């Protein structure tokens, strides 16, 4: 019971992540509305009432500490501004554009207050609020309400949640069902609870990268100091290698989604992380250990390749053949897609506030040329397939700037920590990180989970340039929580005091 009380906030945040990922991949607002607001409210309540307390403080002192840090955090106020910005259009509805047959022109109705943000339909705009408000609240709760051990626990549970979803996806593939969760019939390819392959691909690619970081940390922990090496040796192999299964299954899941972006990006993440791990361990291990590493890498790649061949994912080879430098450039640049041009024109005409959440599909027709209408995309045509452009078109530079600043507020403390770790004028007060270890170099001062987080979140940003991962609350929430939880692996940094003789 004591363990549950200490970690009740982390568990509640985890339940929120599970709900967003298991309820139709977070894409059914009608199913999310009865659940997500309540879970978000519980997160806020537990943040205030039951934050994790340090060993030197009681619960009252912990509440005061968390409340002070919460109020002093710039992210709190930027997030509040973004939520208010997204709430205003719910009461300032403009309505759908109308085509005037007599005048042969489109008429875009004005909202009640023209100098405030507006939307086309309040219920559809509210979906965007359902994405951002819980994700930001979860990130703030993890950032301030959890101690380092709580952040580590939460991120590990998120990786295991991806593993369970991957297992579900493979079970559905093996059974040959054409029904999501064996209940809802779908015509297109789906994986796990995600009906859209690119949502599934972005989710599993991100969780795969995070799993790599946690596995890499446990694997290299014994290299940090002799004392930690002895402690690690006392653990069972299962405990030391517990993150190997999430790493493998989440990678295979990213491939099995048949998302071309996920196939490419998860493979790139694998290659980059493998090179990183070799560089991280090469100078700090014996020759025999190097041979074991090469054997492990070869075995892991071989197992993944065998799994791909054994399961014979339908359409995998076809999707693989379509991946080429030209196709990647076309997708990222928007060349050949009318959505990119249309979104830019909508943004130019509504630059300050945009046209409201999910306003793009209502405004796109008036910006389409006759040739565009002839080859109009039906399935998936309500999206620009470029997150930045769609957010600009729907929320203007005001809303988009608030979103970007929220992301920067999450990244900035990590970047500052990296600068501090790289700089040699700071003292690390943790025994499991030793910058003066063999081959003592700044490279070894950066925790492996931190490097993996930057790799995985960068992959999601790259994916967003040619699709829409940030328009899925499951991906968005995990992306934000990754930045909020990875400080659990960053050592406490104290400035070195100069002696009087200096």
N, C-alpha and C positions, 0 to 999 in steps of 0.2 A: 504493500500500500504506500509506503514512503517513496518508493521509486516512482509510482504512478503520480503522486502529488508533486514530486519534484519536476516531473516531465509532462505534466498535464497540458501546458501551453504548447510544447513541441508536438504532442500527440494530436491536439486539436488542429494545429496548422497542417499536419500530415493528413488528417481526415478531409480538410478542405481541398488539398491537392488531389487526394483520391477521388473525391466527388467530382471535381472538374475533369479528371481524366477518365473515370469509369462511366460517367453518365453521358453516353453517346459521344465521347471524346470532347465534351464541352461545347458541342455545336447545336444543342437543342435548348433554346431559351425557355420553352414551355416546361421542360423538365428541370431546368436549373433554378428557375425563379422560386419554387417552393422550398429549395434546399440551401442554396449558396448564401443568400442574405442572412439566414439564421446562423450558419457556420461562421460567417464573417463577424457577426455580432458576438458570438461566443469567443472568437479570437480576441476581439477588443476587450471583452469583459475579463478574460483570463489574463490578458496583458496588464490590466490595471489591478486585478485582485491577486493573481497567483503567478507573478514572474519568478524566475529562478533566482534563488538567494545564494550569495556567496557564503562560504563557511564562517566568515567573520561577521556576518550580519543576520538579523532576524528578518521576518517577512515584512514588517513595517518599514524597516530601513531599505529593504530591497525595492519596495514600492516607491519610496521617495527617490531612490537613485534612478530607477527606470523612468519615473515620471519626469524628473529633471532632464535626463538625457533625451527623452522623447520630445520634450518641448524645445530643447536647444538644437535639435537636428533640423537643418534646413530642408531635408527631404520631407519632413512632416508638413511643413507649410506649403511647399511646392505641390505635394500630393493633394493637400486640402484645396488649393487653388484649382488644380486640375479637376477634382471631383465637382467643385462648385461650377466650373466652366461647363462640365458635362451635364449638370443638373438643369441649368438655365434653359436650354432648348426644350426640355419637357414641358415648360410653361410658355413657350414662345414658338408655337408651331406655325409654319408657313403654308404647308399643304403641297400637293403635287403640281408640277408644271403642267400647263394645258396648251394644246396646239389650237390656235385660232385658224379655222379653215378659211374664213373669209379673208383675213389679212395674210394668211400663209406664213404665220410666224408663231414662235413659242412665247407664252406668257408665264413668267415666273412670279407667283404671288408673293407679296411681302408678308413678313411676320408681324405680330402685334407691335413689337418694339424693334424697329429696323436697326438700331445701333447696338443690339445685343445678339448673341449667338442664337441660331434658330435651327429647326430641323424640318424634314418633310412629314414624318410620322413619329409621334412620341414613343409608341411601343417599340418601334424598330431602333430608334436612337438609344433607348434605354438599355439595349443589349450591350452597347459599348461601355456604359457605366457598370454593367454586370461583369465586364472583363477587368477593367482597370481598378475599381475600388477594392475588391477582395484581394487582388494581387499586390497592390501597394500596401494594404493593411497587413497582409501576411509578411511582407518583406520588413516592414517597420517593427512588427511584433518579434520576428526572429532576430532582428538587428539589436533591439534593446531589451527584450524580455528573456532572451536565452543567454546563458553563459556559454563558454567555449565548448564544453562537453555537450550541451544541448544542441548547439549548432551542428556539431559533428553527427550527433544522433539523427537529427532531422534530415540532413543531406543524405546520410546512408539509407534511411527509410525511403526517401524519394527514389533512390536508385533501385531499391528492392521493389518498390511499386512498379517501376518500369519493367523489372524482371517478371513480375506476375502478369502484367499486361502482355509481355512478349510470349510467355507460356500460353496465355489464352489465345493469342493470335495464331500460334503454331497448332494448337489443338483444333481451332476452327479450320485451318488449312488441311490438316490431316483428315478431318471428318468430311471435308469436301462440301460443307454447308454453304448455301448462298444467302444465309440469314445472319445478320449481325446479332451476336449472342444467341444464335440459334432461334431468334424470335422475329426480328424485323427483316423482311426480304429486301435486298438491295441488288440493283442491276449491275453496278460497277464493282471493281475490285475494292475490297476493304481489308483492314487488318486490325485485330484486337477490337477495341471499341470505336476506332476512328473510321468513319465512313469515307473520308477523303484521304487518299494516299499521301499527299504532301503534308497534311497535318500530322499523320502518323510518322512520316519520315523525319520531320523536324523534331518531334518529341523524342523519338528513340535515338536520333543522332546526338541530341543534347545530353540525354541521360547516359548514353554510352560514353561520352567524353567525361562526364562527372564520375562515372564508375571507374574509368581508367585512372583518374586522379586519386581516388580513394584506394584502389588496388596498388597503385604505384607508391603511395605513401606507406602502406603497410609493408610492402616488399622492400623498400629502401630504409625503413625505420632503423633496422639493425646497423646500418652504416653510419649513423649519426654519432654514437658514442659507445664505449665499451659497456657502460652500465645499462643502456637501452638494449644493446645486443644480447646481454644476458637475460633481460626481461622478455625479449621477443622469443628467445630460444625456449623459454619455459612455457610458451603458449603452444597449443596444439596446431597442427598444420591447417585444420579446418578454420580455426580462428584467424590465423595469419593470412590465409588465402580465401577468406569468405567473399571478397569482392570480385573474385575471378569469374564466378558464374554470372553475376549481373553484367560484367564487362562483355562476356562472350554472347550472352543471350540478347542484350540490347543492340549489339552490333548486327547480329543475324536478323533481328527484328527490323532494323533500319533498312537492311537489304531486301527483306521480304515484303516491305510495304510497296515495292515497285515504283517508288518515287525516284525519278532520275536524279533529282537534286540530292536526295538522301543517299542514294547509292554512291554518288560521287563524293559528297561531303563526308560521309562516315568513313569511306576509304581513305580520304585525305587526313581525317582526324587520326585514324589508325596509323598511317605512315608517319605523320608528324610526331605523334606521341611515342611511337617506337624509337624514332631517331632521338627524341628528347631523353627517353629513359636510358638509351645506350650512352649518350653524352653524360648523363647525370651519374651513372654508375661506373663507367669505364675505368676512370683513374683511381677508383676507390675499392676495387675488388681484385682478387687473385686471378691468375690465368685460368685455373679450373672453373672458377665462377663465370668467367667470360664464355667459356665453352658451354656451360649450362644455360646461360642466357640465350645464346644463339640457338641452342637446341629447343629451348622453351618457345622462342619466337617462331621457329620453324614449325614446331608442333602445333602452336596456336593457330597459325595461318593454315596449316594443313587440315586441322579439325574444322575450321570455318569453311574451307573450300569443300571438304567432304560433305559437310552439312548442307551446303548449297546444292551440291549434286544429288544427294540422297533425297532431299525434300522436293527437288525439281520444281521450284516455284514457277507457276505458270506465268509466262510472259516476262520472266526475269531476263532471259537472253535477248529478247526483243527490245526491252527497255535499254539494256546495256549497249546494244548496237547503235541506238539513237543518240548516245552521248558522244559528242564531238566538240572540239573547240568552237566551231562555227555555231552549233546549236546553243552552247552555253552563252556565247557573246550575244546572240540574238535574243535569248530569254532575258538576260540581265539588262541589256540596253533597250529592250522593247522594240527593236527593229522588226517590222512585219506585223506588229500587234497594234491595233487601233486604240487599245485601252490606254497605252502610255500617252499618246497624243491627246486623247479626250480628257484624261485626268488632268493633264497640264493646263488645258484650256479652261476646264471648270475651275481649277485653282486660280488662274489668272483673273477670272471674272468674279471670284468670291474669295479673294486672297486673305482677308482679315479673319473671318470666322468660318469660312467654308459653307457647305450646304447641309451639314448635320450628319450624324451617324447613319450609315446605309443610305445616304442621299445620292451617291454616285449612280446607281442603276436608274433612278428617276430622272436624272439630268443628262445621262449619256446620249440619249437619242437625238437631242437637239444639236449635238456637236459631231454627230456621225455623218460622214459623206455617204452618198448613194452606194458606192462600192463597199463601204464598211457594213451597211445594212444587209447587203446581199450575202456577205460572209460573216454575219453576226454570230457570235458565240452564244449558244443557248445554255448548255450546262457549264456553270462556273462563270457566266457572263456578267454576274453582278459584282465581280471583283476585278480590280486593276491588275492583280498578280504582281504588285509591287507595293509593299506596305507603306513606304515613305510617301509615294505619290498619292495613294488612296487616303492616307491620314491627312495629307495636305489639302486634298480636294474636299474632304468631308469636315475637317476641323480648322482649316486655314492655318496661317503661320502662327497664330496665337496658341491654338490648341496643340499643334505639332511641337512648338517650342517648349511648352510645358511638359510634354511627354519626353522630349529629348533631355531637358534639364533633370527630370526625375531619374532617367537612366544614368546621367552623368553624376548625380548625387550618390547613386549606388556604386558606381565605378571609382569615383574619385578617392575615397578612403583606401581602396585597394592599390590604386596607383601610387598614392603617397607612401603606403607601406612598402611597395616594391622599391621606390626611390630610397627609402630609409634603409631597407635591407641591403641594397646594392652599395649604398654609401658606407664607408668604413669608419665613420665617426660615431657609430651608435653601438650600444651594447645590448646583446640579446640575453635575456635572463631566463632561458629555458635550457635544460640539459639535453633535450632530444634534438636540438638544432645547434650545431657547432660550426661556426664559420671558419674556425681555425683547424678544421679537420684535415686529413690528408688531401692534398691538392686544394688547400683552402682558397676558395675563390668565391666571388659574389654569386656565381651561378648556383652554388650549393646552398646558399642562404635562402633561396626562394622555395617555399614548400611546393611539393609536387601537385597537391590539389589546387593551389592557386594558379599554377601554369595550365593545368587541365581546364579550369574554369574559363580562363581567357581563350583557350583553344576552342572549347565547345560553344561559348557564347558568340565568338567571332564567326563560327560556322553558321549559327542561327541568323546572324545579321546578314551574312552572304546569301543565305537561303531567301531572306526577305526581299532581296533585290530582284528576285525572279518569281516570287510567289508570296504567300500570305501567312507565314507562321505566327506573326504577332497578332493576328486576328483570331487566334485560338487561345482561350483562357488557360488551358492546361499548359501549353508551351510558354505563354507569357508569365504565368505564375512561377513555374520552375526556373525560368530564365532569371527572374528577379530574386527568387530565393537563393539561387546559386551565389549571387553577389552578397546576399545578406548572411549566408551561412559559412562561406569559405574563410572569413576571419577566425573561425574556430581552429584553423590550422596555422594561423599567423602568430608567431611568438610575440611575447610582450617585449616592447622595445623601449629602452631607457637611454636617455642621453648620457654620455660619459662625462663625468665631472672632471674638469681640469684640475690638476694638482697645483698647489701654491708655487711649486718650483717651475711650472711651465711659463 
